[in-house]
């Protein structure tokens, strides 16, 4: 199976000011992304408050928290899991 980045076959170029590029590059770096994937992500998810990358990171954190709590209080872990599932269904 090919990696997701190997499936991309379209290229384009854009023109922007140096100031715009500096801001875009900084924002991409803050999200742990390169400029090109960051720009695609912004264009595809501009109206979403949570991008797929952020959702994935949140799910990882939630899974870790549930695993930690489960060691000490199974009922609390089940409650956290139930509430997390409600959030993801929104």
C-alpha positions, 0 to 999 in steps of 0.5 A: 500500500502506498503512503498517503504522500505518494498518492498526491500527483497534482502540483501548483505554484502560488505567489505571495509576499515575503511577509505572508510566507513568513506567517504561513511557514511559522503557522505550519511549523507550530502545527508540526507540518511542512508548508505545502501540507499545511496550506492544503489542510487550511484550504480543505478544512478552513471552516472546521474548528478541528482538523483531522490532525487535531482530532487524531491528536486529541483521540490519542491523548484521550486514549492515554488518559483513559488508560491511566485512569483505568488503572485506579478507577474503572468506573471513572474510566468508563465515564470518560470513555462514554463522554469522549464518544459523545464528543466524537459523535458531534 
